[in-house]
Amino acid sequence: MEQQLEKNQEVLITIKKIGINGEGIGYYKRQAVFVDGVIPPEEVVVKITELHRGYAVGDVVRIKKKAFYRVRPFCKHYETCGGCQLQHVAYEEQLRLKEDMLKQAFERYTTLDFNKVTFLSHTPVVKPRNYRHKSQMPVRNTSSGLVTGLYKKRSNELVDVMSCPVQNETINRTNQAVLEICDEHDIYAFDPKEMRGLLRYIVTRISSSTQEIQVTLVVTIFNHALKTAAKQILELPGVVSVAISKNHDAKNHEIFGDTFEILAGKETVIESIGNVKYALNPKAFFQINPEEAEKMYHYVSTLFDLKKEQTLLDLYTGSGAMALYYASSFKHVYGVDISASSIHSANANKKLNQIENVSFYEGDAFDVVKALYEKNLSFDVCVFDPPRTGLDDRLMDLLMRKPIKKLIYVSCNPSTLAKNIKVLSRKYHVRSVMPFDMFPQTSHIESVVLLELK
């Protein structure tokens, strides 16, 4: 097809929908144009900056016709920081746009009859700001000392962010105090260009139930100044745990190193959802929005048939959050995760809550489930919350060959969710899709899909 657009060309387009990364999508002579910072149904003049096969990318020159629900972003860093994508949209409209995004993914990747699938609506969150109970902030050196930041969208450029308004306010205060202590002890940020420095990230978690704070310094190597600084950090209000994790590989994009070491205080902080407690070490995965997670967990429990004793299979169990939360509703629960540290945490949480009817297994989901089938075990319900990449083909094939009556798919990626549903719908009815706004002000959307065996 002949190229319709040219680089640096200015065109007038109408924004029709929101993309999965929060960008506005419009069309010029049927060619898709992706533009950050705009929303439907705005009319915008766009300067084309990138040309790709089948689509183009552009920057806003001016907004000719603004949307009614466009609002002023509440964060001063919003235009430069890549952390949030939808602060310029009124909150109620954010929910509607995310629901549209979810439906569009199903329309694009599946052949479902939408008259037979119930698409439910969000319930607004109580706190659309200051909801994040964990921060992972890179640091850099400045002439006035250390600062935290977040990376600019599609860039390695760090934007200085000393206080993030979607993070818990106590986390923001704690991070600033930690920076001051590190400055006092000459603990400098690692500079990848110069290959010098010590500190890479500050990771801070606060429990929504106990208000305990856990601080982890991700560093290149151990330095004795860290131990002195850790004792001082432990004296900050609410801090009960200070650790380090060594990540010396400058090309490694993972935040944590392979292990962690407690320098001061306790190894874990206690979090809870409902009546279940979770002991979280520095590397333990846990929902960053516990209040919304509890709503989601409760909703999932309403999808169970509790009229008879049943068994539950929980894949990608992490620290055992869902497996332990639902244990009282099932005869037995089997939790599976590929991470050894996650399974270690899950077993510790099982012991903490004195729950006996849950068994945890370390390994690839397909390999473990296949082995459990070979032991003649069967399951009535399977719940899974996979990474953004979704389910792998082998596991889906196993679920098709050895079907479970009811599947509950928790997803954070509409595209991979819909692609997986296309396969699973050959064997399962898709009954309902329920969104949850786990990450307000961003384009991310969590959803729960109920599938029942045909």
C-alpha positions in Angstrom: 0.0 0.0 0.0 1.3 3.5 -0.9 2.5 5.5 2.1 -0.2 8.0 2.9 1.7 10.0 5.5 5.2 11.6 5.6 7.4 12.4 8.6 6.9 16.0 9.9 3.6 16.3 8.1 0.8 18.0 10.0 -2.7 16.5 9.8 -6.0 17.0 11.5 -7.6 13.9 13.0 -10.4 13.0 15.3 -9.5 10.7 18.3 -11.7 7.7 18.2 -10.4 5.5 21.1 -7.8 4.9 23.7 -4.9 2.4 23.1 -3.6 -0.1 25.6 -0.8 2.4 26.7 -3.2 5.3 27.2 -2.5 6.9 23.8 -5.2 8.4 21.7 -5.9 6.7 18.4 -7.3 8.5 15.4 -7.2 7.8 11.6 -5.9 9.7 8.6 -7.3 8.1 5.4 -7.8 4.9 7.3 -4.3 4.8 8.6 -4.0 4.6 12.4 -2.2 7.5 14.2 -1.1 7.1 17.8 -0.9 10.3 19.9 -0.1 10.7 23.6 -2.1 13.1 25.8 -5.4 13.2 23.8 -8.7 11.5 24.3 -11.9 10.8 22.3 -13.6 12.7 20.7 -11.0 15.4 20.5 -10.0 17.0 17.2 -6.3 17.6 17.1 -3.6 18.8 14.7 -0.8 16.3 14.9 2.8 16.4 13.6 3.9 12.9 12.4 7.1 11.8 14.1 7.3 8.1 13.3 6.1 5.9 10.4 5.6 2.2 10.8 3.9 -0.5 8.8 0.2 0.0 9.2 0.4 2.9 11.7 2.0 6.2 12.5 3.0 8.1 15.7 2.6 11.8 16.2 2.9 14.7 18.6 0.1 17.2 19.4 0.5 20.6 17.7 -2.8 21.9 19.1 -6.1 20.7 20.3 -8.7 22.2 18.0 -11.7 20.7 19.9 -11.3 19.6 23.5 -13.2 16.8 25.2 -15.7 17.8 27.8 -14.1 15.6 30.4 -10.5 16.8 29.9 -9.2 18.1 33.3 -6.0 19.7 34.6 -3.5 17.0 35.8 -2.9 17.2 39.6 0.7 16.2 39.4 3.3 18.8 38.3 5.4 16.1 36.7 2.7 14.6 34.6 3.7 16.0 31.3 7.3 14.6 31.5 7.0 11.5 33.8 5.9 8.2 32.3 4.3 6.9 35.5 0.7 7.9 34.7 -1.1 8.2 31.4 -4.7 9.4 32.2 -4.5 12.2 34.7 -5.8 14.6 32.1 -9.1 12.6 32.1 -11.9 13.0 34.7 -11.8 9.9 36.9 -15.3 8.6 36.0 -14.4 8.8 32.3 -11.1 7.0 32.9 -13.3 4.0 34.0 -15.4 4.2 30.9 -12.4 4.4 28.6 -10.8 1.4 30.3 -13.9 -0.6 29.9 -14.0 0.3 26.2 -10.3 -0.7 25.9 -11.2 -4.1 27.4 -14.1 -4.7 25.0 -12.0 -3.6 22.0 -9.4 -6.3 22.9 -12.1 -9.0 23.0 -13.6 -7.7 19.7 -10.2 -7.7 18.0 -8.9 -11.1 19.2 -12.0 -13.3 19.8 -15.0 -14.3 17.9 -17.3 -14.3 20.9 -21.0 -13.6 20.7 -21.2 -10.5 22.9 -24.9 -11.1 23.5 -23.9 -14.1 25.5 -21.2 -12.5 27.6 -21.9 -10.1 30.5 -19.5 -7.2 30.5 -19.9 -5.6 34.0 -18.9 -2.0 34.9 -16.3 -0.7 37.4 -17.1 0.4 40.8 -15.0 3.6 41.4 -12.2 3.2 43.9 -12.4 5.1 47.2 -8.9 6.6 46.8 -7.9 7.4 43.2 -4.8 9.1 44.5 -2.2 8.0 47.1 -3.2 4.4 46.6 0.1 2.8 45.9 1.5 0.9 49.0 4.8 0.2 47.4 7.3 2.4 45.5 10.3 1.4 43.4 12.2 4.6 42.7 15.5 4.9 40.8 17.9 7.5 42.2 20.5 9.9 40.7 23.1 12.4 41.9 22.5 16.1 41.6 24.5 19.1 42.8 22.2 19.4 45.8 22.2 15.7 46.7 20.4 12.5 45.9 16.9 12.6 44.3 14.4 10.0 43.3 12.8 9.9 40.0 10.7 8.0 37.4 11.6 7.4 33.8 10.2 9.5 31.0 8.0 7.6 28.6 9.9 5.5 26.1 13.2 6.9 27.5 16.1 6.2 29.9 15.9 9.8 31.0 15.1 10.2 34.7 12.6 12.8 35.7 13.2 14.0 39.3 10.1 13.1 41.4 10.6 13.7 45.1 6.9 13.3 45.9 4.5 11.2 43.8 0.8 11.9 44.3 -0.4 8.3 43.5 1.9 6.9 46.1 1.0 6.6 49.8 2.0 9.9 51.4 4.0 8.2 54.1 6.1 6.5 51.5 6.9 9.9 49.9 8.0 11.3 53.3 10.0 8.1 54.1 11.8 8.2 50.8 12.9 11.8 51.3 14.2 11.0 54.7 16.1 8.0 53.4 17.7 10.2 50.7 18.9 12.7 53.4 20.4 9.8 55.4 22.2 8.4 52.4 23.5 11.9 51.6 24.8 12.2 55.2 26.8 9.0 54.8 28.1 9.8 51.3 26.2 7.0 49.7 26.1 8.1 46.0 23.8 7.0 43.2 25.2 4.6 40.7 26.0 6.3 37.4 25.9 3.8 34.5 27.9 6.0 32.2 30.8 6.5 34.6 30.2 3.0 36.2 30.6 4.6 39.6 28.4 4.9 42.7 26.5 2.6 45.0 22.7 3.2 45.2 20.4 2.2 42.3 16.9 2.1 43.7 15.0 2.8 46.9 12.1 0.3 47.3 9.6 1.2 50.1 6.5 -0.8 51.1 3.9 0.2 53.7 1.4 -2.2 55.1 -2.2 -1.0 54.8 -3.2 -3.0 57.9 -0.3 -2.4 60.3 1.3 0.7 58.8 4.7 -1.0 59.1 7.3 0.2 56.6 9.9 -1.8 54.9 12.9 -0.1 53.1 15.2 -1.9 50.7 18.2 -0.2 49.1 19.2 -1.8 45.8 23.0 -1.3 45.5 25.9 -2.4 43.3 28.1 -3.7 46.1 28.1 -3.8 49.9 29.7 -0.9 51.7 30.0 -0.5 55.4 28.3 2.9 55.3 25.1 1.0 54.4 25.0 -0.7 57.8 25.3 2.6 59.6 22.7 4.2 57.4 20.3 1.3 57.9 20.4 1.7 61.7 19.5 5.4 61.2 16.7 4.6 58.7 15.2 2.1 61.2 14.7 5.1 63.6 12.4 6.8 61.1 8.6 6.7 62.0 7.0 3.4 61.1 10.1 1.8 59.7 10.6 -1.8 61.0 12.7 -3.4 58.3 15.8 -2.2 56.3 17.4 -4.4 53.7 19.8 -4.3 50.8 19.7 -6.3 47.5 22.9 -6.4 45.4 22.4 -5.9 41.7 25.8 -5.1 40.1 24.9 -5.8 36.5 24.5 -2.4 34.8 22.6 -4.0 31.9 20.2 -5.8 34.1 16.7 -4.2 33.9 15.4 -6.1 36.9 15.3 -4.0 40.0 16.3 -6.6 42.6 19.3 -8.8 42.6 19.0 -12.5 43.2 19.0 -12.2 47.0 18.4 -9.7 49.8 20.1 -9.2 53.2 18.4 -7.6 56.3 20.7 -4.9 57.7 18.4 -3.7 60.5 15.0 -4.7 62.0 12.7 -7.5 60.9 12.8 -9.6 57.8 9.1 -9.1 57.0 6.1 -6.7 57.4 2.6 -8.0 58.0 -0.1 -7.2 55.4 -3.6 -8.6 55.4 -6.6 -9.0 53.1 -9.8 -9.9 55.1 -8.8 -12.2 57.9 -5.7 -13.6 56.2 -2.3 -12.2 57.2 0.7 -12.2 54.9 4.4 -11.9 56.0 6.1 -10.0 53.2 9.9 -10.0 52.7 11.5 -7.4 50.5 11.2 -9.4 47.3 7.7 -10.8 48.0 5.0 -9.9 45.4 1.8 -8.4 46.8 -0.9 -6.2 45.3 0.2 -2.5 45.5 -3.5 -1.5 46.1 -4.6 -3.8 48.9 -8.0 -2.1 49.3 -9.0 -2.7 45.7 -7.4 -6.2 45.8 -9.8 -7.1 48.7 -12.8 -6.0 46.6 -11.5 -8.2 43.7 -10.9 -11.2 45.9 -14.4 -10.9 47.4 -15.9 -10.7 43.9 -14.0 -13.9 42.8 -15.4 -15.7 45.9 -19.0 -15.0 44.7 -18.2 -17.0 41.5 -17.6 -20.2 43.4 -20.3 -22.9 43.8 -20.1 -23.6 47.6 -22.9 -26.1 47.8 -20.5 -29.0 48.0 -16.9 -29.7 49.0 -14.6 -28.9 46.2 -10.9 -28.5 45.3 -9.3 -25.3 44.0 -6.2 -25.0 41.8 -4.4 -21.6 42.2 -1.8 -21.1 39.4 0.8 -18.3 39.6 0.0 -18.2 43.3 2.9 -15.9 44.3 3.0 -15.6 48.1 -0.2 -17.6 48.3 -2.5 -14.6 48.6 -5.6 -16.0 46.8 -4.9 -19.7 47.8 -4.9 -18.8 51.5 -7.8 -16.2 51.2 -10.1 -18.9 49.7 -8.9 -21.9 51.8 -11.9 -21.8 54.1 -14.3 -22.2 51.1 -12.7 -25.4 49.8 -11.9 -28.9 50.9 -8.3 -28.5 49.6 -6.3 -25.8 47.7 -3.3 -26.4 45.5 -1.0 -23.4 44.8 1.6 -23.4 42.1 4.4 -20.9 41.3 7.7 -21.1 39.4 9.5 -18.8 41.9 11.2 -20.6 44.8 11.2 -17.4 47.0 7.4 -17.0 46.3 6.7 -20.6 47.4 8.9 -20.1 50.5 6.8 -17.0 51.4 3.6 -18.9 50.6 4.5 -21.7 53.0 5.5 -19.1 55.7 2.1 -17.4 55.3 0.3 -20.8 55.5 2.1 -21.4 58.8 1.3 -17.8 60.0 -2.4 -18.3 59.5 -2.4 -21.9 60.7 -4.1 -23.1 57.6 -3.8 -26.9 56.9 -5.8 -27.5 53.7 -3.4 -25.8 51.3 -0.4 -27.3 49.5 2.1 -25.3 47.6 4.3 -26.5 44.7 7.3 -24.9 43.1 7.7 -25.2 39.3 6.3 -24.3 35.9 2.5 -24.3 35.9 2.2 -26.9 33.1 4.8 -29.3 34.6 3.3 -29.2 38.1 -0.4 -29.5 36.9 0.6 -32.4 34.6 2.3 -34.1 37.6 -0.7 -33.6 39.8 -3.0 -35.2 37.2 -0.6 -38.2 37.0 -1.2 -38.6 40.7 -5.0 -38.9 39.9 -5.8 -35.5 41.5 -8.7 -33.6 40.1 -9.9 -30.0 40.5 -13.3 -28.3 40.5 -12.2 -24.7 40.1 -9.0 -23.2 38.7 -8.1 -19.5 39.4 -5.0 -18.0 37.8 -3.4 -14.6 37.7 -0.5 -14.9 35.2 2.1 -12.3 34.3 1.4 -9.8 31.5 2.5 -12.4 28.9 -0.6 -14.5 29.7 -0.9 -18.3 29.7 1.5 -20.4 27.6 0.3 -22.7 24.9 1.2 -25.9 26.7 -0.9 -25.0 29.8 -3.9 -24.0 27.6 -3.6 -27.2 25.7 -3.6 -29.2 29.0 -6.7 -27.2 30.2 -8.4 -28.2 26.9 -7.4 -31.9 27.1 -8.0 -32.2 30.9 -10.7 -29.6 31.4 -11.7 -28.2 34.8 -15.4 -27.2 35.3 -14.8 -23.6 36.1 -11.9 -21.3 35.3 -11.4 -17.8 36.8 -8.9 -15.8 34.8 -7.5 -12.7 36.6 -5.6 -10.5 34.1 -3.6 -7.3 34.0 -3.3 -7.2 30.2 -6.4 -7.1 28.0 -4.5 -8.1 24.8 -3.0 -11.4 26.1 -6.2 -12.1 28.0 -8.3 -11.9 24.8 -5.8 -14.0 22.9 -6.0 -16.7 25.5 -9.8 -16.5 25.7 -9.9 -17.1 21.9 -8.3 -20.5 22.5 -10.1 -21.4 25.7 -13.5 -20.5 24.3 -13.4 -23.6 22.1 -14.0 -25.6 25.2 -15.4 -23.1 27.7 -18.3 -20.6 27.7 -17.2 -17.1 28.6 -19.8 -16.0 31.2 -18.7 -12.6 32.5 -16.0 -10.0 32.4 -15.5 -7.8 35.4 -13.0 -4.9 35.5 -11.2 -3.5 38.6 -9.4 -0.2 38.7 -6.3 -1.4 40.6 -4.2 1.4 39.1 -6.2 4.8 38.8 -4.7 7.5 36.7 -2.9 4.9 34.5 -4.0 3.0 31.4 -3.6 -0.3 33.3 -6.7 -2.4 33.9 -7.3 -5.5 36.0 -10.1 -7.8 35.0 -11.7 -11.1 36.1 -13.2 -13.5 33.5 -15.4 -16.4 34.4 -15.3 -19.4 32.1 -17.4 -22.6 32.5 -17.0 -25.9 30.7 -19.3 -26.4 27.7 
